[in-house]
């Protein structure tokens, strides 16, 4: 067993208790007051210089060693989701309607475990910036921290983050360079027609019929305007209109989720959705107003940093427990904002595939954003050890490490 992993295993129970405490007291985005205080207090005890309140409820802990000029950022998210927990676990949420259904409690605990190890036993030369981010779940906490001066106050030469992934063997590390997670845009199409009696449709301009045509037409954008070798998703998640069966309503509203793995495809989707909605609406005698909100960008992992992260993964776990170029995901992540400013990589750790030992094996295999989900505690020492090892390898003056980040083999 790797020496760093062995050291983290010795403290596993301590950080399992921390993770379950955070799980029991979940907080929504920008409301992570208890969680951020817990994080800040621990980091302060371990000798980190701590800033509270960055991006609202974000926390940054900085630890400097030696005279090295390299600066590393490691990021974990802290927020929970508005879901009623149904795990039945002893550490289940005590706040009805709020739960850690995406594993951010585990991400926070893994980075805290690494923080403790690096403060007490870590050997490195440079500056370590630990970033505990609020409001990842759709509210753009990463962007808010950046607007508050994250990388001005805490410059980073590279930045890394990790997310658990159910459906993969527990502890497996999965990496990918290039586009790794999709952009996410929110679109609201409001159709304005002329209301009337359901028995006399010729006296009205029906926004429902126009909306139905738009729903079907939107699918042809992916089928006929996007290269088949590229990924694109247009999902109509809501279609609202009217309240009575014999009344043609005045308005109808469609709400869309739009995703892609390519910046050019993202632009094409926006242009064609607006064009199609307005043209289809006009053909039915109604007007379309399109509110197109770009949310999270495509998450793009830089090659040199991802290759470095792969090598650390193999060193820690062995090649048989590392997937070096996993499939891209159509989900989205606001860590993408950070990667637009700083080179780095976002990797995955398998949360369980329903096999193996452990009390929470079944919960670990349950997909995220599900009332039955729980983070797999067996991953705490692995994730913590990975961050600790990566920090020590990155904040090193060795020629080998420099070659890795330069992307050179010689």
N, C-alpha and C positions, 0 to 999 in steps of 0.2 A: 504494500500500500504506500502511496505517495506520502512523504513525511508531513506535508502541509495538511493533507486530508486527514491523516491520523491525528494531528493536533486538533483539528476542528471537530473530529468525532468525539474527542474527550470532553468537549463543551456542548455537545448536541442537546442534552436535556435542558440546559439553561436557555438556549435559543428556541427550542420547541415551546417552552413556557412563555417566552416573549411573543412568539408567533400566535399562540393560542389566546394570549391576553389581547393582542391587537384584533384577532378574529372576533373575540367576544364583544369588543367595543368598536364596531365599525363606524366610519364617518364618511359622509358623502364629500364630493369635490369642493374644495375651498372651505370645508368645515372640519378639517383634520386637526383640530386643536389639541385633543388629548394625544393623538398619535405623534404629532410633531414635537410635543413636549417630551414624550417618552424618548423619542429619538435624540433630541437635543440634549436631554439630561444624560443619557448614556454616553454620547460622544464627548460631552464635557468631562465626565468622570474619567474617561480614558485619555484625556490630554489633547483633544482636538480643539482648534479654534473654531467656534460655532457661530453661525449667523442664523437667526430665526426670522421668519416672516417674509422671506424672499418669494415673490409670487403669491403673496397672501399668507399661505400656511406652509410654504416650503422651508427646508432646512439644508444648509450646507455645512459640512464639517471638513476642515482642512488640517492636514498633518504634513509638516515639512521635516525632512531628514537630510543631513549632509549639505553639500554645496551643489548638487546636481541641478541643472537647469530645466530638465524635462518635467512636464505637468500632465497629470492623468486625471480624467474624470470618470467616475463610476456612478450610475444613476439607478435609483429604484423608485417606483411609484407607491403611493400610500392610500389612495381613495378606494371606497367601497361602492356598491351599486344599490339602487332602490329596488331590492328584491326581498321577498319574504323567505327566510331560510327554512329548509325542510330536511336538514341532514339528521336531526335528532341527536347530534353529538353533544357531549358534556360541555364543550366550549362553544356551542352555537351562539349566535348573536343575541345579545340582550336588548337590542333596539329593534322592535318590530318594524318590518318593512325595509330594513337596511342590512346588507350582508356583504362579506368579502367573497363574492362569487367569481372573482377573476384571479385570486391568488396574490393580490398586492400585499396582503399581510405577510405572505411568504417571501416575496421579493424584498420587502423592508427588513425582515428578520435575517435573510441571507446576507444582505449588505452590512447589517449590524454585526453579524458573526465575523465577517471579514474585517470590519473596522476594529473589533476587539483584538483579533489575532495580529493585525498589522501594528496596532499600538503597543502590544505587549511582546511580540516575538518577531515582527516583520523586519526584514533586512532590505532596505531600499535607499536610493539616493535621489532625491527630487521632491516634488510636491504632489500630494495626493488630495484630490477634491472629491468628497463623497456627497452626492446630490440626491436628496430625498424630496421627490416632486409631488405636489398635490394635483388633483383634478385631471387625471389622464383620460378618464372615461367621457370623452366627447366635449370637454370644456377647455381643452388646450392649456393645461397647467404648465407644460414645458414652454410654450410661447410666452406665457405670463412671466415666468421666471427670467426668460431671456430679455423681455421688455424691462424688467426690473434690474437689468445689468448683470445677469449671471456670468456671462463669459467676459465681461469687462472687469468685474471684480475677481473672477476666478478663471483666468485663461487656461485653456486645455489644449494640448497638442493632439490628443485623441480622446474619444469618449466611447464608453461601452455600456450596454444595458442587456438585461436578460428577462425572459418571460417563460413561465411554465407552459407546457403544452400536453394536455390529456390526449390519450390515444397512442402515445409513444412510450416505450419502456422507461420505467422510473430511473432517473439519473442519466439517461442518454443525452448527450449534448449535440445540438443540431445547428449548423452554421450555413450561411449562404452569402456570397458576395453579389453585388449588383442589386437590382430591385428585389426586395424581400417581402414587403407588405404594400398593400394597395393604398392609393389615395382614396379619400372619402369626401364626397360632396353632397350637400343637402339641397334639394330643389323643391320649391312649392309653386305649383301652377294653379292660379285662380282663374276660373272661367266665368265670365259675366254674360248672361243671356237675357232673355225676356221671359219672365214667369207667366204661367197661365193655367187654365183648366186642363186636367189630364184628358178630358174627352174632346178637347179642341186643340190638338197640338199644332195645327196649321196657323194658329194665332199667337204662337210663342216661338222663341228661339231656345231650344233645349240644350243646356250645358251638360246634361247627363250623357246624352248621345255623343256630343262632341268629346266628352271626357273618355267615354268607352273607346272611341276611335283613336284617341291619343294613346291610351294604354296599349292597344294592339300595335299602333304604329311605332311606339318607342322600341319594341322588341326588334323591329326591322333595322334600327340603327346599328345594333350589335351585329345582326346577321348580314347586313349589306353595306355598311359604311366603315367597318373596322376590319383590318387584316385578320383573317382567321387564326393566324399564329400569335396574335396578341390577345390578352385577357381584357374583357370589359363586362361590367354588370350594370344593368339598369333595373332596379326593383321599385315597383310602385307599392309602397307599404300602407298607404291610406288613400281612400277615395270617398269623400264625404259630400253628400248632396241631399237636400230635401228632408221632409219629415212625414209626409203623407202620401198615400198611394195614388191619389187623384189630383195631385198638384205638381205641375212642372215648376221646379225651383228656379229662382233668379240666378243662383250661383252654384258652382261645384268647385271642390278643391282636391287636387292630387298632391301627394307628398312622396318624393322619390329619394332613394339612396343610389348614388352613382359612384362606381369604383373602377380603377384601372391600375395597371402596373407600369405605365409609360406616360411621360409628361405630354408627348404629342397626342397620344390617344385621349388623354384627359381633355385637352383643348378641343379635339374633334367632337367628343361627346357633348361638351357644353354648347358648341356652335350648333350641332344638329338637333339637340333637344329643344333649344330655343326656336330654331327655324320650324321644326316639325309641329311643336305645340301651337305656334302662332298661325301657321298655314292651315292646319287641321281645324282649328277653332274658326278661322275665317270661312272655311268651306261649309261650316254648319251655321254661319250667321251669328256667331258669338265672338267675344273678345278674350284673348288669353294674356294674362300678366304673369311673367315668369320671374320668380325671385331665386336666383342661382347663387348659393353660398358655398364657396370653396372652403372646406374644412381642413382635413389633414392631408399633407402632400404624400407622394410616393416615398416610402422609406427605402433609401439606397445605401447599402453597406459598401464602404470603400474597399478595394481589393487588398491593399497592403495590410491594413488593420485587420481585415477579416482573416487573411492568411496567418497573421500573428496570433489571432485569437484561436484559430484551428490548432496551431502548434501547441499552445498552452493546454487546450482541451485534450489533445492526444497525450501530452506529458502527464496530465492529471489522471485521466481515465483509461488510457490505452486506446488504440485505433479501433478496436472492436466495439467500443461504446461511444463512438463519435461518428456522426453523419456529416461529411465534409461539405456537401452542397445539396442541402435539402430543398424541397419544393417551396416556391413562394406561397404566401398566404394572401387571401383576398380580404382578410380583416385589415384594420388600420391602427396606427399607433402614432401618438404625438411626439415620440422620440424622433420622428422624422424631421421635425423642426430643428432639433439640435444637430442632426446630421447634415442639415443644409449649411450650418455654420462651421462645424468641426468634423474632421474625418473620424470615422469610427465604425462600430459594428454592433448589431443587435442580434443576439442568439437566443436559442430556445433550450429548455431543459425538460425532458420527458417527465410528465407527472404521473404516468402509470397507464397501462393498457389492460388492466383487469386481471393481471396474473401476478404471481409472486406472493411475498409475505407482508404482513403489516395490517394494523387495525383499520387504516383508512384506504386500503387498496381500492375498494369499490368507488369511494368518493373521489380518489385521485384520478380514476379513469373517466369520471363524469365530465362532460364538456363544460367549459367555463360559461358564465352567465346563466347557469342553471341552478335552481333552488337546492339541488342535491350535491353541489360541488363542494370540495374542500381541498386545500393545498396539501400535497404529500410531504409530511414532515421528514421522511427519509432524505429529501432533497436539501434540507437545511445545511448539513455539513458539506455536501458536495458543492452547492452553490457558493457557500462561504469560502470554501477552499479554492474554488475556481477564481473568485475575485482576488483573494489574497495572493495566489500564485501569479495571476496576470499582472497585478500591481508590482510585485517584486521583479518580474521579468521585464516589464515595461520601464520601470524606474531603475534601470541598470545601465551602466556604462559599457557593457560588454560589446565588442564588435559584432558578435552574432546577432544580438538583439537589434542593433542598428541596421544590419543587413536585412533582417526580417521586415522592418517597417519601411525600408527603402524598396522592398519588393525585388531584391537582388539575390541570386544564388551563389555569387562568387565573392 
